[in-house]
Amino acid sequence: MIRSHLILAFGLLFLVALCSASPSSLNANKRIISPCASSSEGDSCNTGDACSPGTCQYPEASKREEGLECVPTGETLDCDDDNACTIDSCNSLFGCINSAVVCDDEDLCTDDTCDPDSGECVYTAKDCNDSNACTTDFCFEGICKNDPIDCSDNDACTIDSCDPSEGCQYNTVSCDDFNECTIDTCNSELGCQYDAVTCNDESLCTKDFCDPTLGCQYDDIICDDLNMCTNDTCNPMTGCEYPVIDCNDNVTCTIDTCDIFTGCSNINNCTTTSSSSSSSSARSSVIRTSTSSTTQTTQTSFVSSDSTADIVTTFF
């Protein structure tokens, strides 16, 4: 209350000083705009009251050194500032008042402005965009926040990253262990998996193995029983086989044998005896064979007619 009284008193003193000014200090035809008044026309400006309808003018014909009267001209004070964003009014003490329109949506995350053409309040959200595709931009209590985004796709087979220009990137994981003996795969939950390669050609005649550089290898096995009396072969279904070789040369006069170190032997065992006597020689050949459960023995005896020689060869 005291403050308002002081303001009122100050205004009245200002008006009194203005209306009592000497003409020498004012241009003769100067139009002095005073505050609007609620008092009746013709009141003296010296009283501190403004003149109605709101325009004071000092007429040339009635200039006085002191106590110039306020003569209403009938004009209404125009307080329009041609700005739609102000509230234009007239105060009896201070004249025109152009108060700015208050545009406040009580949201700290908007920029509140007034459209000077329409006078409408415009509430524009604060621009928190940091031009980074790897952040989530938002406003909180008037402060911009730029939180990093989560690019995780929960896939163990991708490498997750973020490019500031393009955003989240998902590159496929390379599970290559550079080992030809593994099958390299990736499980979305477990990541890279390395299963051993199966090198099996289903042949009993090869040795199957895997070389980390070359992969599966199938080397022929050696079917050698170190016996020259067998024919060493391999059957893919049964493996090594050692059938006995046949040393028979189908010659009656040879003894066919086989040595495990040297192999077949065909020894000529036929002899011819000539005599100057007139009687022809007689030659007989006797072959005796005896067989037991464990050993087969063949005995061959060649006996000359004169019974002077008896050759017996025995082999097993």
C-alpha positions as CSV (number, residue, x, y, z in Angstrom):
1,M,0.0,0.0,0.0
2,I,2.8,2.4,0.9
3,R,4.6,1.6,-2.3
4,S,1.5,2.3,-4.5
5,H,1.1,5.7,-2.7
6,L,4.7,6.6,-3.4
7,I,4.3,5.8,-7.1
8,L,1.1,7.8,-7.2
9,A,2.8,10.8,-5.6
10,F,5.7,10.6,-7.9
11,G,3.5,10.6,-10.9
12,L,1.5,13.6,-9.7
13,L,4.7,15.6,-9.1
14,F,5.9,14.7,-12.6
15,L,2.6,16.0,-14.2
16,V,2.7,19.2,-12.2
17,A,6.3,19.9,-13.3
18,L,5.4,19.2,-16.9
19,C,2.3,21.4,-17.0
20,S,4.0,24.3,-15.2
21,A,7.0,24.4,-17.5
22,S,7.9,27.8,-19.0
23,P,6.9,28.2,-22.7
24,S,10.5,29.2,-23.4
25,S,11.5,25.7,-22.5
26,L,8.8,24.2,-24.8
27,N,8.2,24.5,-28.5
28,A,5.2,26.7,-29.1
29,N,3.3,24.2,-31.1
30,K,4.6,21.1,-29.4
31,R,2.0,18.5,-28.6
32,I,2.5,17.1,-25.2
33,I,1.0,13.6,-24.7
34,S,-0.1,13.1,-21.1
35,P,-1.5,10.1,-19.3
36,C,-5.2,9.4,-19.7
37,A,-7.4,10.9,-17.1
38,S,-10.6,10.0,-15.4
39,S,-11.3,13.6,-14.3
40,S,-13.6,16.0,-16.1
41,E,-12.5,18.2,-19.0
42,G,-10.8,21.5,-18.3
43,D,-8.9,20.5,-15.3
44,S,-5.6,22.2,-14.9
45,C,-2.5,20.1,-15.5
46,N,-1.1,21.8,-12.4
47,T,-3.4,19.9,-10.2
48,G,-1.7,16.7,-11.2
49,D,-4.8,15.2,-12.8
50,A,-4.5,14.1,-16.4
51,C,-6.9,15.7,-18.9
52,S,-9.7,13.7,-20.5
53,P,-9.8,12.2,-23.1
54,G,-6.1,11.9,-22.8
55,T,-4.2,14.6,-24.8
56,C,-2.8,17.8,-23.3
57,Q,-2.0,20.7,-25.6
58,Y,-0.8,24.2,-24.8
59,P,-2.8,26.5,-27.2
60,E,-0.7,29.3,-28.7
61,A,-3.2,32.0,-27.8
62,S,-3.1,31.3,-24.1
63,K,0.5,30.7,-23.3
64,R,1.4,31.6,-19.8
65,E,4.6,31.6,-18.0
66,E,3.1,29.7,-15.2
67,G,0.2,27.4,-14.7
68,L,-0.5,26.5,-18.3
69,E,-3.9,25.0,-18.5
70,C,-4.6,21.6,-20.1
71,V,-7.1,21.9,-22.9
72,P,-8.6,18.7,-24.2
73,T,-8.5,18.3,-27.9
74,G,-11.0,15.5,-28.2
75,E,-8.4,12.9,-29.5
76,T,-8.1,9.5,-27.9
77,L,-4.6,8.4,-27.1
78,D,-3.6,5.5,-29.5
79,C,-1.5,3.0,-27.6
80,D,-1.4,0.4,-30.4
81,D,2.3,-0.5,-31.1
82,D,1.3,-2.8,-34.0
83,N,2.7,-5.8,-32.2
84,A,0.4,-8.6,-31.7
85,C,2.5,-10.0,-29.0
86,T,1.9,-7.1,-26.6
87,I,-1.2,-6.1,-24.6
88,D,-1.7,-2.4,-25.2
89,S,-3.4,-0.3,-22.5
90,C,-3.3,3.2,-21.0
91,N,-2.6,4.0,-17.5
92,S,-3.9,7.2,-15.9
93,L,-0.5,7.9,-14.4
94,F,2.0,6.5,-17.0
95,G,0.1,6.6,-20.3
96,C,0.5,3.9,-22.8
97,I,1.6,0.5,-21.5
98,N,2.5,-2.2,-24.0
99,S,2.9,-5.4,-21.9
100,A,4.4,-8.4,-23.6
101,V,2.1,-11.4,-23.9
102,V,3.3,-14.1,-21.5
103,C,3.7,-17.4,-23.3
104,D,4.6,-19.9,-20.7
105,D,3.4,-23.5,-20.8
106,E,5.4,-24.3,-17.7
107,D,7.4,-26.8,-19.6
108,L,11.2,-26.3,-19.3
109,C,11.7,-28.4,-22.4
110,T,10.0,-26.0,-24.7
111,D,11.0,-22.6,-26.0
112,D,8.1,-20.3,-25.5
113,T,7.6,-17.5,-28.1
114,C,4.9,-15.3,-29.5
115,D,4.1,-15.0,-33.2
116,P,4.2,-11.2,-33.8
117,D,1.7,-11.6,-36.7
118,S,-1.0,-13.7,-35.0
119,G,-0.2,-13.0,-31.4
120,E,-0.5,-16.8,-30.8
121,C,1.9,-18.4,-28.4
122,V,4.2,-20.9,-29.9
123,Y,5.8,-23.7,-27.9
124,T,8.7,-25.3,-29.6
125,A,10.4,-28.3,-28.1
126,K,14.0,-27.8,-27.4
127,D,16.3,-29.2,-30.0
128,C,18.5,-31.7,-28.2
129,N,19.8,-33.4,-31.4
130,D,23.5,-33.8,-31.2
131,S,23.7,-35.2,-34.8
132,N,25.0,-38.5,-33.4
133,A,23.1,-41.6,-34.4
134,C,24.6,-43.4,-31.5
135,T,22.8,-41.4,-28.8
136,T,19.2,-41.1,-27.7
137,D,18.5,-37.4,-27.5
138,F,15.8,-36.0,-25.1
139,C,15.2,-33.1,-22.7
140,F,14.7,-33.5,-19.0
141,E,13.8,-30.6,-16.8
142,G,15.1,-28.2,-19.3
143,I,18.5,-29.9,-19.8
144,C,19.3,-31.9,-22.9
145,K,20.4,-35.4,-22.4
146,N,22.3,-37.5,-25.0
147,D,22.5,-41.1,-23.7
148,P,24.4,-43.8,-25.7
149,I,22.1,-46.3,-27.4
150,D,22.3,-50.0,-26.8
151,C,23.2,-51.9,-30.0
152,S,23.2,-55.3,-28.5
153,D,21.2,-57.8,-30.6
154,N,21.8,-60.6,-28.1
155,D,23.4,-62.7,-30.9
156,A,26.8,-64.3,-30.1
157,C,27.4,-64.6,-33.8
158,T,27.6,-60.8,-34.5
159,I,30.0,-58.0,-33.5
160,D,27.8,-55.1,-32.3
161,S,29.0,-51.6,-32.8
162,C,27.7,-48.1,-33.5
163,D,28.6,-45.7,-36.3
164,P,27.9,-42.0,-35.4
165,S,26.5,-41.5,-38.9
166,E,24.6,-44.7,-39.5
167,G,23.8,-46.0,-36.1
168,C,24.0,-49.7,-34.9
169,Q,26.1,-52.1,-37.0
170,Y,26.0,-55.9,-36.8
171,N,28.9,-57.6,-38.4
172,T,29.0,-61.4,-38.7
173,V,31.6,-63.1,-36.5
174,S,34.3,-65.1,-38.3
175,C,34.6,-68.5,-36.7
176,D,37.5,-69.7,-38.9
177,D,40.1,-71.4,-36.8
178,F,42.3,-72.1,-39.9
179,N,42.1,-75.8,-39.1
180,E,41.0,-78.1,-41.9
181,C,40.2,-80.8,-39.3
182,T,37.3,-78.9,-37.8
183,I,33.8,-77.8,-39.0
184,D,33.5,-74.2,-38.0
185,T,29.9,-73.0,-37.2
186,C,28.3,-70.4,-35.0
187,N,25.5,-70.7,-32.4
188,S,23.6,-67.5,-31.7
189,E,23.7,-68.4,-28.0
190,L,27.0,-70.1,-27.6
191,G,29.1,-68.4,-30.3
192,C,31.7,-70.2,-32.4
193,Q,31.7,-74.0,-32.4
194,Y,34.4,-76.2,-33.8
195,D,33.4,-79.8,-34.4
196,A,36.0,-82.4,-35.4
197,V,35.9,-83.6,-39.0
198,T,35.2,-87.3,-39.5
199,C,37.8,-88.8,-41.9
200,N,36.4,-92.2,-42.6
201,D,36.4,-93.6,-46.1
202,E,34.9,-96.9,-44.8
203,S,37.8,-98.9,-46.3
204,L,39.9,-101.3,-44.2
205,C,42.7,-100.8,-46.6
206,T,43.5,-97.2,-45.7
207,K,44.7,-95.4,-42.7
208,D,42.4,-92.4,-42.1
209,F,43.6,-89.3,-40.4
210,C,43.3,-85.5,-40.6
211,D,46.0,-83.0,-41.3
212,P,45.3,-79.5,-40.0
213,T,46.5,-78.0,-43.2
214,L,45.4,-80.5,-45.8
215,G,42.4,-82.0,-44.2
216,C,41.4,-85.7,-44.4
217,Q,44.1,-88.0,-45.6
218,Y,43.7,-91.7,-46.6
219,D,47.0,-93.6,-46.7
220,D,47.1,-97.1,-48.0
221,I,48.0,-99.6,-45.4
222,I,50.8,-102.1,-46.0
223,C,49.8,-105.8,-45.9
224,D,53.2,-107.4,-45.6
225,D,53.5,-110.5,-43.4
226,L,57.2,-110.8,-44.4
227,N,56.5,-114.2,-45.8
228,M,57.5,-114.9,-49.4
229,C,55.2,-117.8,-49.5
230,T,52.1,-115.8,-49.2
231,N,50.4,-113.4,-51.6
232,D,49.7,-110.3,-49.6
233,T,46.5,-108.4,-50.6
234,C,43.9,-106.2,-49.1
235,N,40.1,-106.3,-49.2
236,P,38.4,-103.0,-48.4
237,M,35.7,-104.9,-46.5
238,T,37.9,-107.4,-44.6
239,G,41.4,-105.8,-44.6
240,C,44.6,-107.6,-45.2
241,E,44.6,-111.1,-46.6
242,Y,47.5,-113.6,-47.0
243,P,46.7,-116.5,-49.3
244,V,49.5,-119.1,-49.8
245,I,51.1,-118.9,-53.2
246,D,51.2,-122.0,-55.5
247,C,54.8,-123.0,-56.3
248,N,53.7,-125.9,-58.6
249,D,55.4,-125.5,-61.9
250,N,53.5,-128.6,-63.3
251,V,56.9,-130.3,-64.1
252,T,57.2,-133.9,-63.0
253,C,60.9,-133.8,-62.7
254,T,61.0,-130.9,-60.2
255,I,60.6,-130.7,-56.6
256,D,58.4,-127.7,-55.8
257,T,59.1,-126.1,-52.5
258,C,58.7,-122.6,-50.9
259,D,61.0,-120.8,-48.5
260,I,59.5,-118.0,-46.4
261,F,62.6,-115.9,-47.1
262,T,63.3,-116.8,-50.7
263,G,60.0,-117.9,-52.0
264,C,59.3,-120.8,-54.5
265,S,62.0,-123.2,-55.5
266,N,61.6,-125.8,-58.3
267,I,64.6,-128.2,-58.1
268,N,65.1,-130.6,-61.0
269,N,65.3,-134.1,-59.6
270,C,65.3,-136.3,-62.8
271,T,68.5,-138.3,-63.7
272,T,69.3,-140.5,-66.8
273,T,71.7,-143.6,-66.6
274,S,73.2,-145.2,-69.8
275,S,75.0,-148.5,-70.0
276,S,77.3,-150.0,-72.6
277,S,75.9,-153.4,-71.8
278,S,73.4,-154.9,-74.1
279,S,70.8,-155.3,-71.5
280,S,68.7,-152.3,-71.1
281,S,68.6,-150.6,-67.8
282,A,65.5,-150.7,-65.8
283,R,64.4,-147.7,-63.9
284,S,61.7,-147.6,-61.4
285,S,60.4,-144.7,-59.4
286,V,58.7,-145.1,-56.1
287,I,56.8,-142.4,-54.4
288,R,55.7,-142.9,-50.8
289,T,53.5,-140.5,-49.0
290,S,52.6,-140.5,-45.3
291,T,50.3,-138.0,-43.7
292,S,49.8,-137.2,-40.0
293,S,47.5,-134.7,-38.3
294,T,50.2,-132.2,-37.9
295,T,52.7,-132.6,-40.7
296,Q,52.5,-133.7,-44.3
297,T,55.7,-135.4,-45.5
298,T,56.4,-136.5,-49.0
299,Q,59.2,-138.8,-49.7
300,T,60.3,-139.5,-53.2
301,S,62.8,-142.3,-53.9
302,F,64.5,-142.9,-57.2
303,V,66.1,-146.4,-57.5
304,S,68.4,-147.4,-60.3
305,S,68.2,-150.8,-62.0
306,D,71.5,-151.9,-60.6
307,S,70.4,-150.9,-57.1
308,T,73.7,-149.1,-56.7
309,A,72.0,-145.8,-55.7
310,D,69.0,-144.9,-53.5
311,I,68.2,-141.1,-53.5
312,V,65.6,-139.9,-51.1
313,T,64.4,-136.3,-50.9
314,T,62.2,-135.2,-48.1
315,F,60.5,-131.8,-47.8
316,F,57.9,-130.2,-45.7
